């Protein structure tokens, strides 16, 4: 449903929510020309004074400002919260406890979300309280650092921040066999790489009517605003070209997992793929940069499909440069993937990796923001 944005400082001892960091982050969001058509962006506001000149550049309906309950009450920031609420901004109360929620209706009436740690002893009571409130509140679980917690929250219909979970090992299925639809999509992807005749690809796709329907629905939903509806595989290739079509087959591949498919993780993979691609456009030729979407997206394919990466790579022939990046973060593409992964972490080493690629923070931030907005606007 959205993303939590934070400022990763080169000096890791600096607070992420100090006034200077918040001002820079708000300025970045306000100045970026690309705006999201859907989804929310959560920003830690802390107790820092929000720069008044930046607020008009933000889209209140897309922005949720997060305040810690202690800071909000002790710092006398209620008038600020009332002003932001009146302007249409979403407000999230963080680290809330049940006692405060039950005794402060005035404060609660300004909030749109509650952020609660996954280990909070009163999590169940807070969730029930939020759902039964006069104006129901969205509960967002923080501290989701492993897949077991992720699955438990998802099964209860809870939203959650899972910024570091993509680097955590996941349980893979005991059977490493790929499903029939997965194998079929991999076969189509191989045919695209081999520049096979479109008519031959259509014959393969017709083996599974459900997959054909999914592919056309998917491309039409994510067709960059094309006014012409895609009606067939040959029409898709003609309108998109082989390389963009290959990209959408990659996304469809992740959707063939019938056991534990996660739309949230799919969104994360698309963001990473697009981010790596945009980073590469600044350094590589266009053809090479198009490979980078596959590099970024495939880097999360193991948890998306629930099978080992090696099993997937046995089914499709990928260039050595892509395989190097996926398996060891080496080769031409490896450093770009490593940089994208570092930018997903609160305390990553993005600055050092960007310096090694002679990229400025502004270049990296612009690419990351564009990837977030591009993915939100796909509405997959």
C-alpha positions in Angstrom: 0.0 0.0 0.0 3.0 2.3 0.3 6.5 2.9 1.4 8.3 4.2 4.5 11.0 6.7 3.4 14.0 7.5 5.5 17.2 9.4 5.1 20.4 7.3 5.2 23.2 9.5 6.5 26.8 9.0 5.5 27.6 9.6 9.2 25.7 6.6 10.7 25.9 8.2 14.1 23.5 11.0 13.0 19.8 10.6 13.8 17.6 9.8 10.8 14.8 12.1 12.1 16.8 15.2 13.0 15.7 18.5 11.5 18.3 18.6 8.7 17.5 15.1 7.5 13.8 15.6 7.6 14.1 18.8 5.7 16.2 17.2 3.0 13.8 14.3 2.7 10.7 16.4 2.4 12.5 18.6 -0.1 13.4 15.6 -2.2 9.8 14.4 -2.2 8.4 17.8 -2.9 10.8 18.6 -5.8 10.6 15.3 -7.6 8.5 15.9 -10.8 7.1 12.3 -10.8 4.1 11.9 -8.5 2.5 8.7 -7.4 -1.1 8.1 -8.6 -1.7 5.6 -5.8 -0.1 4.5 -2.6 1.2 6.2 0.5 4.6 7.5 1.6 5.3 7.3 5.3 7.9 9.8 6.7 9.2 10.0 10.3 8.5 13.5 11.5 9.8 13.3 15.0 9.7 16.5 16.9 11.5 18.6 14.3 9.9 21.7 12.9 8.4 20.9 9.5 9.7 23.4 7.0 6.6 25.4 6.0 8.0 26.2 2.6 8.2 22.5 1.6 4.7 21.4 2.7 2.9 23.0 -0.2 4.9 20.8 -2.6 3.8 17.6 -1.0 0.6 15.7 -1.9 -1.3 15.4 1.5 -3.4 12.5 0.2 -0.2 10.5 -0.5 1.8 11.5 2.6 1.6 10.1 6.2 3.7 11.9 8.8 4.7 9.7 11.7 5.0 10.9 15.3 6.1 9.0 18.3 3.4 9.2 21.0 5.8 10.4 23.7 7.3 13.2 21.5 3.9 14.3 20.3 2.5 14.7 23.8 5.5 16.0 25.7 6.7 18.4 23.0 3.3 20.1 22.8 3.0 19.2 19.1 -0.8 18.8 19.2 -1.4 22.2 17.5 1.0 21.1 14.7 -0.9 17.8 14.3 -4.2 19.6 14.1 -2.8 21.9 11.4 -1.5 19.0 9.3 -4.7 17.1 9.7 -6.7 20.1 8.5 -4.4 20.2 5.4 -5.3 16.6 4.6 -2.1 14.9 5.6 -2.3 11.4 7.1 -0.9 11.1 10.6 0.5 8.0 12.3 1.0 7.6 16.0 4.0 5.4 16.7 4.8 3.2 19.7 1.3 3.7 21.0 0.1 1.9 24.1 -3.5 0.9 24.9 -3.8 3.2 28.0 -3.0 6.3 25.9 -5.4 5.3 23.2 -8.3 4.7 25.6 -7.7 8.0 27.4 -7.0 10.5 24.6 -9.9 10.6 22.2 -8.9 14.1 21.1 -5.4 13.0 19.9 -6.8 9.8 18.4 -9.3 11.7 16.3 -6.4 13.3 14.4 -4.7 10.0 13.5 -5.2 7.9 10.4 -2.7 5.1 11.4 -1.2 3.4 14.4 2.3 1.9 14.2 2.9 -0.9 16.6 6.0 -3.2 17.1 5.3 -6.8 16.1 6.5 -7.8 19.6 4.3 -5.3 21.5 2.5 -7.2 24.4 -0.7 -5.4 23.6 -0.7 -5.9 19.9 -4.0 -7.9 19.7 -5.8 -5.4 21.9 -4.5 -2.4 20.0 -5.6 -4.0 16.7 -9.1 -4.7 18.0 -9.3 -1.1 19.4 -8.3 0.4 16.1 -10.8 -1.6 14.2 -13.6 -0.7 16.5 -12.7 3.0 16.8 -15.3 5.6 15.7 -13.2 6.2 12.7 -11.3 3.0 12.1 -7.5 3.3 12.1 -5.0 1.5 9.9 -2.6 -0.5 12.0 0.9 -0.9 10.6 3.2 -3.4 12.3 6.8 -2.4 12.7 9.8 -4.6 13.5 8.9 -7.3 10.9 12.4 -8.7 10.5 11.8 -12.3 9.6 9.5 -14.3 7.3 7.7 -16.0 10.1 6.5 -12.7 11.5 5.7 -11.5 8.0 3.5 -14.6 7.4 1.8 -14.3 10.8 0.9 -10.6 10.2 -0.2 -11.2 6.6 -2.5 -14.1 7.7 -4.2 -11.7 10.1 -4.8 -9.1 7.4 -2.3 -6.6 9.0 -0.1 -4.2 7.2 3.6 -3.9 8.1 6.9 -2.4 7.4 9.4 -5.0 6.1 12.4 -3.0 5.0 15.1 -5.4 6.1 13.2 -8.7 5.5 14.3 -9.0 1.8 17.8 -9.9 3.1 16.6 -12.5 5.6 16.7 -16.2 4.6 13.3 -17.6 3.9 12.0 -21.2 4.2 12.0 -22.8 0.8 9.6 -25.6 -0.2 10.9 -29.1 0.6 10.2 -30.0 -3.1 12.4 -27.8 -5.3 10.2 -28.7 -8.3 8.9 -25.8 -10.3 5.2 -25.6 -11.1 3.9 -26.2 -14.6 3.0 -22.5 -15.1 6.5 -21.4 -13.8 8.2 -23.8 -16.3 6.0 -22.5 -19.1 6.8 -18.8 -18.4 10.5 -19.7 -18.2 10.2 -21.4 -21.6 8.6 -18.3 -23.1 11.4 -16.1 -21.6 14.0 -18.3 -23.1 12.3 -18.1 -26.5 12.3 -14.3 -26.2 16.0 -14.3 -25.4 16.5 -16.5 -28.5 14.4 -14.1 -30.7 12.0 -17.0 -31.5 9.2 -16.4 -33.9 6.1 -14.9 -32.2 3.8 -17.5 -33.7 5.9 -20.3 -32.0 5.6 -18.4 -28.7 1.9 -18.1 -29.1 1.6 -21.9 -29.6 3.4 -22.4 -26.3 1.3 -19.9 -24.5 -1.9 -21.5 -25.7 -1.1 -24.6 -23.7 -2.4 -22.7 -20.6 -5.5 -20.6 -21.2 -5.4 -19.2 -17.6 -1.8 -18.1 -18.1 -2.7 -16.4 -21.4 -5.5 -14.5 -19.6 -3.2 -13.5 -16.7 -0.5 -12.2 -19.1 -2.9 -10.1 -21.2 -4.6 -8.7 -18.1 -1.2 -7.9 -16.5 0.2 -6.1 -19.6 -3.0 -4.1 -20.0 -2.9 -3.1 -16.4 0.7 -2.0 -16.6 1.0 -0.7 -20.1 2.4 2.7 -19.5 -0.9 4.4 -20.2 -1.2 3.0 -23.7 -4.7 3.8 -25.1 -4.8 0.6 -27.2 -5.8 -2.5 -25.4 -3.4 -5.4 -25.9 -5.4 -8.4 -27.5 -2.8 -11.1 -28.1 0.8 -12.1 -27.5 1.8 -11.0 -31.0 0.1 -7.6 -30.4 1.9 -7.3 -27.1 5.3 -7.9 -28.7 4.5 -5.5 -31.5 3.4 -2.7 -29.2 6.1 -3.2 -26.5 9.0 -4.8 -28.2 10.9 -7.9 -27.1 12.8 -6.3 -24.2 9.8 -4.8 -22.4 7.8 -7.9 -23.1 10.5 -9.9 -21.4 10.3 -7.7 -18.4 6.6 -8.4 -18.0 7.2 -12.1 -18.4 9.6 -11.8 -15.4 6.9 -10.2 -13.3 4.3 -12.9 -14.5 6.9 -15.5 -13.5 6.7 -14.4 -9.8 2.9 -14.6 -10.0 2.9 -18.3 -10.9 3.7 -19.3 -7.3 0.5 -20.9 -6.0 1.9 -21.4 -2.5 2.3 -18.3 -0.4 2.5 -15.7 -3.2 3.0 -12.2 -1.7 1.9 -9.1 -3.6 3.9 -7.0 -1.2 7.1 -8.9 -2.0 6.2 -8.6 -5.7 6.0 -4.8 -5.4 9.4 -4.8 -3.6 11.0 -6.9 -6.5 9.6 -4.5 -9.1 10.9 -1.5 -7.3 14.3 -3.1 -7.0 14.3 -4.1 -10.7 13.3 -0.6 -11.9 15.8 1.0 -9.4 18.7 -1.0 -10.7 17.7 -0.4 -14.3 17.6 3.4 -13.7 20.9 3.4 -11.9 22.4 1.5 -14.9 21.1 4.0 -17.5 23.5 6.5 -16.1 26.5 4.2 -16.7 25.7 1.7 -19.4 24.2 1.5 -22.9 20.4 1.2 -23.1 20.5 -2.5 -24.1 22.7 -3.3 -21.1 20.5 -1.2 -18.8 17.4 -3.2 -19.9 19.1 -6.4 -18.5 19.3 -4.7 -15.2 15.6 -4.9 -14.5 15.9 -8.7 -14.7 19.0 -8.5 -12.4 17.1 -6.5 -9.7 13.8 -8.5 -10.1 15.4 -11.9 -10.1 17.4 -11.1 -7.0 14.1 -11.6 -5.1 12.9 -14.5 -7.2 13.9 -17.2 -4.6 11.5 -15.9 -1.9 8.9 -15.1 -4.5 8.8 -18.6 -6.0 9.8 -20.5 -2.8 12.5 -22.5 -4.6 16.3 -22.1 -4.7 17.8 -19.7 -7.3 19.9 -22.4 -8.7 16.8 -24.4 -9.6 15.4 -21.4 -11.6 18.7 -20.7 -13.3 18.8 -24.3 -14.6 15.6 -23.6 -16.5 16.7 -20.5 -18.4 19.9 -19.5 -20.0 20.9 -16.0 -18.8 24.0 -14.0 -19.7 27.0 -14.6 -17.5 26.9 -11.0 -16.4 23.4 -11.5 -15.0 24.3 -14.7 -13.3 27.4 -13.2 -11.7 25.4 -10.4 -10.3 22.7 -12.7 -8.9 25.0 -15.2 -7.3 27.9 -13.1 -6.0 27.1 -9.4 -6.7 30.1 -9.3 -9.0 30.7 -8.5 -12.7 29.4 -5.4 -14.5 25.9 -5.5 -12.9 26.8 -6.7 -9.4 27.8 -3.3 -7.9 24.6 -1.7 -9.1 22.5 -4.4 -7.5 24.5 -4.1 -4.3 23.9 -0.4 -4.3 20.1 -0.8 -4.7 20.0 -3.4 -1.9 22.0 -1.0 0.4 19.5 1.8 -0.3 16.7 -0.4 1.1 18.4 -0.6 4.5 18.2 2.0 7.3 21.9 1.7 8.1 23.3 0.5 4.8 26.5 1.4 3.1 24.9 3.1 0.1 27.2 6.1 0.3 30.3 4.1 -0.1 28.9 2.0 -2.9 27.7 5.1 -4.8 31.1 6.7 -4.4 32.7 3.6 -5.9 30.4 4.0 -9.0 31.1 7.8 -9.1 27.4 8.5 -8.6 26.2 11.4 -6.5 23.5 11.1 -3.8 21.2 13.2 -5.9 21.5 10.7 -8.8 20.8 7.7 -6.6 17.9 9.4 -4.8 16.2 10.5 -8.0 16.5 6.9 -9.4 15.1 5.4 -6.2 12.2 7.8 -6.0 11.4 7.3 -9.7 11.4 3.5 -9.2 9.0 3.8 -6.2 6.6 6.1 -8.1 6.8 4.0 -11.3 5.9 0.9 -9.4 3.0 2.5 -7.6 1.6 3.8 -10.8 1.6 0.3 -12.4 -1.3 -0.6 -10.1 -0.5 -4.3 -10.3 
